[in-house]
Amino acid sequence: MAVMAVKVMAVKVMAVKVMAVEEANVPSDPADQNKHSCEQCGADMKQLGKLPAVSMHPALKVFRCYACNNVISEQA
């Protein structure tokens, strides 16, 4: 019976995430991504929902200011 020696080599893989230009001003904390201040009155806005991507249109997040009824959307 022959004995075979097996050499195990550990390989360390490093991943680097490259941030796109449009992501440069997005907060890195996911909890901060759903917080917006109203451009008209400065009050906090609440996220109403997220619209899925359809055809060639990107997914959207919709926000509303309950103080002045301003509604905005941004790419998700």
C-alpha positions as CSV (number, residue, x, y, z in Angstrom):
1,M,0.0,0.0,0.0
2,A,1.5,3.3,-1.1
3,V,1.2,6.4,1.1
4,M,0.5,9.6,-0.7
5,A,1.4,13.0,0.8
6,V,-1.2,15.7,0.1
7,K,-0.1,19.3,0.4
8,V,-2.9,21.7,1.2
9,M,-2.4,25.3,0.3
10,A,-4.5,28.1,1.8
11,V,-5.3,30.8,-0.7
12,K,-6.4,34.2,0.6
13,V,-8.8,36.0,-1.6
14,M,-9.3,39.7,-1.2
15,A,-12.3,41.5,-2.7
16,V,-12.3,45.2,-3.3
17,K,-15.6,47.1,-3.9
18,V,-15.3,50.0,-6.3
19,M,-17.9,52.7,-5.7
20,A,-19.6,54.1,-8.8
21,V,-19.8,57.9,-9.2
22,E,-23.6,58.0,-8.5
23,E,-23.0,56.0,-5.2
24,A,-20.5,58.5,-3.9
25,N,-23.0,60.6,-1.9
26,V,-25.0,57.6,-0.6
27,P,-24.5,56.9,3.1
28,S,-22.8,53.6,3.8
29,D,-25.1,52.8,6.7
30,P,-28.3,51.1,5.3
31,A,-30.4,52.8,8.0
32,D,-29.3,56.2,6.8
33,Q,-30.3,55.5,3.2
34,N,-34.0,55.7,4.1
35,K,-33.7,59.1,5.8
36,H,-34.1,62.3,3.8
37,S,-34.7,65.9,4.6
38,C,-37.3,67.9,2.6
39,E,-35.7,70.4,0.2
40,Q,-38.7,72.7,0.6
41,C,-39.2,72.9,4.4
42,G,-36.3,70.8,5.9
43,A,-38.5,68.3,7.8
44,D,-37.8,64.6,7.8
45,M,-39.2,62.6,4.9
46,K,-40.6,59.1,5.1
47,Q,-40.0,56.4,2.5
48,L,-43.4,55.5,1.0
49,G,-42.2,52.5,-1.0
50,K,-39.9,51.1,-3.6
51,L,-41.0,50.7,-7.2
52,P,-39.3,47.8,-9.0
53,A,-37.3,48.2,-12.2
54,V,-39.5,47.9,-15.3
55,S,-38.1,47.4,-18.8
56,M,-35.4,50.0,-19.2
57,H,-36.5,52.1,-16.2
58,P,-34.5,51.7,-13.0
59,A,-36.0,50.8,-9.6
60,L,-37.1,53.9,-7.6
61,K,-37.5,54.8,-3.9
62,V,-40.4,57.3,-3.2
63,F,-40.3,59.7,-0.3
64,R,-42.9,62.0,1.2
65,C,-42.7,65.0,3.5
66,Y,-45.8,65.0,5.7
67,A,-45.2,68.6,6.8
68,C,-45.6,70.1,3.3
69,N,-46.7,67.1,1.1
70,N,-43.6,67.3,-1.0
71,V,-42.9,64.0,-2.8
72,I,-39.6,63.0,-4.4
73,S,-38.2,59.8,-6.0
74,E,-34.6,58.6,-6.4
75,Q,-33.0,55.6,-8.0
76,A,-32.8,52.6,-5.7
